Amino acid sequence: MDPMTSVLLPSAQSLVTAILTDGWAHVRDALARRWSRQTGEARADVERRLDTAHRQASGMGDDEAVQRAYWAGYMAAVLAERPTLLDVVRELPDMPDLHNTNSGTATNLIQARDVHGDISFGPQ
């Protein structure tokens, strides 16, 4: 297996697994944060690029093998444009999972990392 394939295939597998288990928003935020930090590109621009790729991938159906192939191809194209992202792609299999848990009783509970906008309870 060539060095690029040995990086891309596990990364694509991790990306697809994370998308299916953690949801797209979590994966996009984590990847965009790393990508932006590495390249200096605006995070919002990176998120738009990733959202476009996600829409294209979603249009291909739910088959995990197809999704892995799409994301491996996408990442190969990104690395061809931006070789400095190799470390970001290489780290994908090791991206930490973030999970919020609650035990006990709560009347109102919000668990979030980033909140954009207002949060309110009850009538407004």
N, CA, C and O of each residue as an XYZ file, in Angstrom:
496
protein
N       0.856     -1.169      0.000
C       0.000      0.000      0.000
C       0.904      1.235      0.000
O       1.823      1.339      0.812
N       0.635      2.175     -0.923
C       1.474      3.370     -0.970
C       1.177      4.279      0.225
O       0.116      4.167      0.839
N       2.103      5.171      0.556
C       1.949      6.001      1.760
C       0.669      6.840      1.770
O       0.043      6.990      2.819
N       0.274      7.387      0.620
C      -0.933      8.213      0.583
C      -2.168      7.368      0.882
O      -3.040      7.788      1.642
N      -2.242      6.187      0.292
C      -3.380      5.300      0.538
C      -3.420      4.870      1.992
O      -4.494      4.758      2.582
N      -2.254      4.628      2.568
C      -2.225      4.194      3.968
C      -2.704      5.293      4.911
O      -3.084      5.005      6.046
N      -2.694      6.539      4.463
C      -3.238      7.646      5.252
C      -4.716      7.851      4.930
O      -5.531      8.028      5.836
N      -5.062      7.826      3.644
C      -6.422      8.169      3.219
C      -7.475      7.148      3.624
O      -8.549      7.533      4.086
N      -7.200      5.871      3.467
C      -8.236      4.872      3.748
C      -8.662      4.845      5.215
O      -9.862      4.871      5.489
N      -7.730      4.794      6.171
C      -8.178      4.837      7.570
C      -8.866      6.161      7.918
O      -9.804      6.190      8.714
N      -8.395      7.243      7.320
C      -9.007      8.546      7.590
C     -10.422      8.611      7.047
O     -11.323      9.122      7.713
N     -10.623      8.099      5.847
C     -11.969      8.082      5.267
C     -12.895      7.204      6.098
O     -14.048      7.567      6.333
N     -12.402      6.054      6.545
C     -13.204      5.173      7.397
C     -13.608      5.896      8.675
O     -14.770      5.849      9.079
N     -12.653      6.561      9.306
C     -12.951      7.285     10.545
C     -13.933      8.414     10.304
O     -14.828      8.647     11.116
N     -13.772      9.112      9.198
C     -14.661     10.222      8.878
C     -16.086      9.735      8.675
O     -17.020     10.320      9.223
N     -16.270      8.682      7.903
C     -17.612      8.142      7.655
C     -18.219      7.610      8.946
O     -19.393      7.857      9.220
N     -17.446      6.889      9.738
C     -17.952      6.379     11.016
C     -18.380      7.527     11.915
O     -19.442      7.472     12.534
N     -17.563      8.562     11.988
C     -17.904      9.713     12.827
C     -19.158     10.416     12.319
O     -20.000     10.833     13.114
N     -19.288     10.549     11.011
C     -20.480     11.190     10.445
C     -21.721     10.392     10.820
O     -22.751     10.966     11.172
N     -21.623      9.069     10.743
C     -22.787      8.227     11.023
C     -23.116      8.168     12.511
O     -24.282      8.011     12.875
N     -22.115      8.291     13.374
C     -22.379      8.151     14.807
C     -22.498      9.482     15.532
O     -23.367      9.637     16.390
N     -21.649     10.441     15.208
C     -21.634     11.711     15.927
C     -22.421     12.800     15.226
O     -22.720     13.837     15.819
N     -22.750     12.574     13.993
C     -23.474     13.587     13.248
C     -22.530     14.513     12.497
O     -21.391     14.748     12.901
N     -23.044     15.027     11.394
C     -22.230     15.840     10.508
C     -21.708     17.105     11.182
O     -20.538     17.447     11.012
N     -22.538     17.798     11.935
C     -22.122     19.081     12.521
C     -20.885     18.915     13.405
O     -19.968     19.734     13.354
N     -20.863     17.869     14.204
C     -19.714     17.620     15.088
C     -18.451     17.366     14.268
O     -17.390     17.923     14.551
N     -18.578     16.525     13.262
C     -17.427     16.169     12.434
C     -16.929     17.394     11.672
O     -15.729     17.664     11.632
N     -17.863     18.133     11.067
C     -17.490     19.329     10.307
C     -16.765     20.338     11.197
O     -15.730     20.882     10.811
N     -17.309     20.582     12.384
C     -16.686     21.558     13.282
C     -15.264     21.151     13.662
O     -14.349     21.974     13.635
N     -15.087     19.888     14.014
C     -13.759     19.411     14.419
C     -12.769     19.481     13.257
O     -11.629     19.910     13.432
N     -13.204     19.062     12.088
C     -12.325     19.071     10.924
C     -12.031     20.504     10.473
O     -10.888     20.830     10.152
N     -13.049     21.354     10.447
C     -12.854     22.748     10.020
C     -11.917     23.489     10.965
O     -11.090     24.288     10.528
N     -12.047     23.225     12.240
C     -11.181     23.872     13.232
C      -9.715     23.512     12.962
O      -8.845     24.383     12.953
N      -9.455     22.228     12.742
C      -8.073     21.790     12.482
C      -7.563     22.326     11.140
O      -6.433     22.803     11.039
N      -8.414     22.241     10.113
C      -8.057     22.683      8.767
C      -7.723     24.172      8.793
O      -6.693     24.588      8.262
N      -8.578     24.966      9.402
C      -8.387     26.411      9.469
C      -7.101     26.763     10.220
O      -6.341     27.635      9.800
N      -6.878     26.082     11.317
C      -5.671     26.330     12.112
C      -4.413     26.013     11.302
O      -3.421     26.736     11.389
N      -4.450     24.943     10.521
C      -3.279     24.504      9.764
C      -2.999     25.401      8.559
O      -1.839     25.656      8.238
N      -4.054     25.885      7.887
C      -3.859     26.627      6.636
C      -4.033     28.129      6.771
O      -3.586     28.886      5.909
N      -4.676     28.567      7.841
C      -4.959     29.990      7.988
C      -6.197     30.440      7.233
O      -6.534     31.624      7.248
N      -6.884     29.505      6.569
C      -8.124     29.853      5.871
C      -9.210     30.150      6.902
O      -9.191     29.613      8.009
N     -10.145     31.001      6.528
C     -11.253     31.324      7.424
C     -12.063     30.064      7.697
O     -12.385     29.308      6.780
N     -12.381     29.853      8.947
C     -13.118     28.645      9.336
C     -14.465     28.562      8.620
O     -14.878     27.476      8.211
N     -15.155     29.690      8.462
C     -16.453     29.686      7.774
C     -16.307     29.213      6.330
O     -17.177     28.506      5.820
N     -15.215     29.596      5.668
C     -14.978     29.146      4.293
C     -14.738     27.640      4.249
O     -15.239     26.947      3.365
N     -13.977     27.151      5.199
C     -13.709     25.710      5.274
C     -15.012     24.961      5.536
O     -15.266     23.932      4.910
N     -15.837     25.460      6.450
C     -17.116     24.810      6.746
C     -18.001     24.758      5.506
O     -18.665     23.750      5.264
N     -18.019     25.835      4.716
C     -18.820     25.835      3.478
C     -18.312     24.773      2.508
O     -19.101     24.053      1.897
N     -17.001     24.680      2.373
C     -16.426     23.647      1.485
C     -16.829     22.253      1.947
O     -17.249     21.414      1.150
N     -16.693     22.026      3.241
C     -17.031     20.711      3.787
C     -18.522     20.426      3.652
O     -18.906     19.294      3.359
N     -19.366     21.430      3.861
C     -20.813     21.235      3.702
C     -21.167     20.880      2.262
O     -22.030     20.036      2.019
N     -20.501     21.522      1.312
C     -20.732     21.199     -0.100
C     -20.343     19.749     -0.379
O     -21.079     19.020     -1.043
N     -19.190     19.338      0.129
C     -18.746     17.949     -0.052
C     -19.718     16.983      0.609
O     -20.015     15.926      0.053
N     -20.213     17.336      1.786
C     -21.155     16.472      2.497
C     -22.459     16.323      1.713
O     -23.006     15.223      1.635
N     -22.959     17.410      1.134
C     -24.185     17.327      0.316
C     -23.966     16.399     -0.878
O     -24.829     15.587     -1.211
N     -22.802     16.528     -1.518
C     -22.501     15.658     -2.656
C     -22.423     14.199     -2.217
O     -22.957     13.314     -2.886
N     -21.762     13.954     -1.102
C     -21.643     12.582     -0.594
C     -23.009     12.028     -0.220
O     -23.304     10.866     -0.499
N     -23.839     12.842      0.405
C     -25.176     12.394      0.815
C     -26.024     12.022     -0.388
O     -26.870     11.132     -0.305
N     -25.802     12.696     -1.500
C     -26.545     12.398     -2.719
C     -26.179     11.060     -3.333
O     -26.846     10.603     -4.261
N     -25.139     10.432     -2.834
C     -24.694      9.146     -3.371
C     -25.309      7.965     -2.646
O     -25.043      6.818     -3.004
N     -26.118      8.218     -1.646
C     -26.767      7.129     -0.928
C     -26.101      6.838      0.403
O     -25.184      7.537      0.833
N     -26.596      5.775      1.046
C     -26.168      5.452      2.406
C     -25.117      4.344      2.492
O     -24.679      4.004      3.591
N     -24.711      3.784      1.375
C     -23.744      2.689      1.387
C     -22.408      3.186      1.954
O     -21.801      4.111      1.415
N     -21.965      2.564      3.039
C     -20.730      3.011      3.701
C     -19.516      2.905      2.794
O     -18.634      3.762      2.844
N     -19.454      1.868      1.968
C     -18.303      1.708      1.074
C     -18.248      2.858      0.069
O     -17.171      3.367     -0.242
N     -19.403      3.259     -0.431
C     -19.467      4.388     -1.367
C     -19.053      5.672     -0.656
O     -18.313      6.488     -1.206
N     -19.539      5.842      0.571
C     -19.183      7.030      1.345
C     -17.675      7.070      1.624
O     -17.051      8.123      1.498
N     -17.095      5.943      1.998
C     -15.644      5.890      2.249
C     -14.871      6.252      0.986
O     -13.908      7.017      1.034
N     -15.304      5.692     -0.145
C     -14.622      5.979     -1.411
C     -14.734      7.464     -1.762
O     -13.764      8.079     -2.204
N     -15.922      8.031     -1.563
C     -16.106      9.454     -1.857
C     -15.162     10.295     -1.001
O     -14.431     11.140     -1.516
N     -15.184     10.054      0.323
C     -14.378     10.885      1.222
C     -12.882     10.657      1.016
O     -12.095     11.589      1.179
N     -12.478      9.444      0.663
C     -11.059      9.204      0.357
C     -10.661     10.014     -0.876
O      -9.595     10.629     -0.905
N     -11.523     10.011     -1.889
C     -11.256     10.811     -3.088
C     -11.247     12.296     -2.795
O     -10.400     13.035     -3.297
N     -12.198     12.730     -1.975
C     -12.268     14.147     -1.607
C     -10.991     14.569     -0.879
O     -10.402     15.606     -1.185
N     -10.578     13.758      0.081
C      -9.377     14.101      0.844
C      -8.128     14.058     -0.024
O      -7.208     14.851      0.177
N      -8.083     13.138     -0.991
C      -6.940     13.093     -1.907
C      -6.872     14.386     -2.719
O      -5.789     14.932     -2.932
N      -8.026     14.874     -3.172
C      -8.061     16.130     -3.927
C      -7.651     17.310     -3.047
O      -6.913     18.192     -3.486
N      -8.131     17.321     -1.812
C      -7.769     18.400     -0.885
C      -6.264     18.382     -0.630
O      -5.621     19.432     -0.621
N      -5.704     17.197     -0.424
C      -4.264     17.100     -0.166
C      -3.440     17.498     -1.389
O      -2.338     18.029     -1.248
N      -3.965     17.246     -2.586
C      -3.256     17.674     -3.791
C      -3.180     19.200     -3.844
O      -2.175     19.759     -4.283
N      -4.248     19.874     -3.395
C      -4.277     21.343     -3.363
C      -3.513     21.904     -2.173
O      -2.862     22.944     -2.268
N      -3.605     21.202     -1.056
C      -3.058     21.711      0.212
C      -2.273     20.609      0.930
O      -2.775     20.012      1.883
N      -1.067     20.342      0.484
C      -0.274     19.276      1.109
C      -0.033     19.491      2.605
O       0.246     18.537      3.331
N      -0.140     20.732      3.063
C       0.078     20.999      4.490
C      -0.990     20.358      5.365
O      -0.829     20.280      6.583
N      -2.080     19.900      4.756
C      -3.158     19.271      5.529
C      -2.922     17.785      5.784
O      -3.766     17.122      6.387
N      -1.795     17.260      5.338
C      -1.533     15.831      5.534
C      -1.628     15.440      7.005
O      -2.205     14.402      7.330
N      -1.078     16.247      7.889
C      -1.142     15.910      9.316
C      -2.576     15.930      9.836
O      -2.939     15.112     10.682
N      -3.392     16.856      9.338
C      -4.798     16.914      9.755
C      -5.514     15.640      9.324
O      -6.258     15.046     10.105
N      -5.291     15.223      8.085
C      -5.928     14.001      7.578
C      -5.390     12.783      8.323
O      -6.146     11.870      8.656
N      -4.112     12.771      8.579
C      -3.502     11.647      9.296
C      -4.090     11.502     10.699
O      -4.193     10.388     11.212
N      -4.477     12.623     11.327
C      -5.019     12.600     12.690
C      -6.494     12.200     12.755
O      -7.009     11.949     13.844
N      -7.178     12.137     11.626
C      -8.612     11.832     11.654
C      -8.955     10.551     12.407
O      -9.915     10.552     13.177
N      -8.215      9.457     12.221
C      -8.582      8.250     12.975
C      -8.485      8.425     14.487
O      -9.100      7.668     15.238
N      -7.720      9.413     14.938
C      -7.534      9.621     16.373
C      -8.348     10.781     16.928
O      -8.151     11.183     18.075
N      -9.273     11.330     16.117
C     -10.080     12.442     16.614
C     -10.854     11.991     17.836
O     -11.516     10.953     17.807
N     -10.776     12.766     18.915
C     -11.500     12.358     20.121
C     -13.003     12.491     19.936
O     -13.494     13.427     19.305
N     -13.711     11.536     20.500
C     -15.166     11.620     20.512
C     -15.581     12.508     21.669
O     -15.020     12.418     22.761
N     -16.546     13.350     21.435
C     -17.089     14.193     22.484
C     -18.509     13.748     22.753
O     -19.332     13.691     21.840
N     -18.791     13.440     23.976
C     -20.129     12.997     24.343
C     -20.552     13.707     25.613
O     -19.761     13.862     26.543
N     -21.788     14.133     25.645
C     -22.359     14.721     26.852
C     -23.292     13.695     27.473
O     -24.053     13.033     26.767
N     -23.234     13.565     28.777
C     -24.134     12.647     29.458
C     -24.801     13.372     30.610
O     -24.292     14.366     31.128
N     -25.936     12.858     30.991
C     -26.671     13.402     32.124
C     -27.225     12.235     32.912
O     -27.779     11.298     32.337
N     -27.079     12.286     34.205
C     -27.726     11.287     35.047
C     -28.504     12.043     36.107
O     -28.007     13.007     36.690
N     -29.692     11.610     36.345
C     -30.533     12.311     37.308
C     -31.711     12.962     36.604
O     -32.008     12.671     35.446
N     -32.357     13.827     37.314
C     -33.545     14.480     36.784
C     -33.232     15.938     36.494
O     -32.597     16.622     37.296
N     -33.677     16.395     35.361
C     -33.478     17.800     34.996
C     -34.758     18.323     34.375
O     -35.366     17.660     33.535
N     -35.161     19.496     34.784
C     -36.321     20.132     34.168
C     -35.925     20.699     32.819
O     -36.597     20.456     31.817
N     -34.858     21.439     32.787
C     -34.320     21.996     31.549
C     -32.837     21.651     31.496
O     -32.106     21.862     32.464
N     -32.405     21.125     30.370
C     -31.013     20.718     30.249
C     -30.519     21.062     28.855
O     -31.154     20.732     27.853
N     -29.390     21.722     28.811
C     -28.731     22.000     27.537
C     -27.307     21.495     27.665
O     -26.592     21.845     28.604
N     -26.903     20.673     26.714
C     -25.530     20.202     26.667
C     -24.999     20.560     25.293
O     -25.504     20.079     24.278
N     -24.001     21.388     25.264
C     -23.486     21.847     23.982
C     -22.048     22.302     24.126
O     -21.594     22.654     25.214
N     -21.355     22.289     23.028
C     -20.010     22.839     23.014
C     -20.059     24.270     22.516
O     -19.593     25.184     23.196
N     -20.617     24.471     21.339
C     -20.740     25.802     20.757
C     -22.212     26.105     20.576
O     -22.951     25.293     20.018
N     -22.639     27.249     21.034
C     -24.020     27.675     20.845
C     -23.984     28.969     20.055
O     -23.346     29.939     20.464
N     -24.663     28.978     18.935
C     -24.748     30.168     18.097
C     -26.189     30.643     18.143
O     -27.066     29.992     17.576
N     -26.450     31.739     18.791
C     -27.815     32.246     18.911
C     -28.298     32.149     20.340
O     -27.535     31.841     21.256
N     -29.574     32.416     20.513
C     -30.167     32.463     21.846
C     -30.656     31.095     22.297
O     -30.988     30.229     21.487
N     -30.689     30.928     23.605
C     -31.310     29.771     24.234
C     -32.308     30.325     25.231
O     -31.966     31.155     26.074
N     -33.526     29.867     25.131
C     -34.532     30.348     26.085
C     -35.462     29.206     26.452
O     -35.651     28.261     25.686
N     -36.039     29.314     27.644
C     -36.989     28.328     28.135
C     -38.301     29.030     28.419
O     -38.319     30.185     28.845
N     -39.379     28.341     28.187
C     -40.685     28.887     28.543
C     -41.209     29.859     27.508
O     -40.568     30.111     26.487
N     -42.384     30.401     27.784
C     -43.016     31.321     26.835
C     -42.188     32.593     26.662
O     -41.530     33.064     27.590
N     -42.240     33.113     25.486
C     -41.500     34.347     25.182
C     -42.443     35.491     24.966
O     -42.006     36.610     24.699
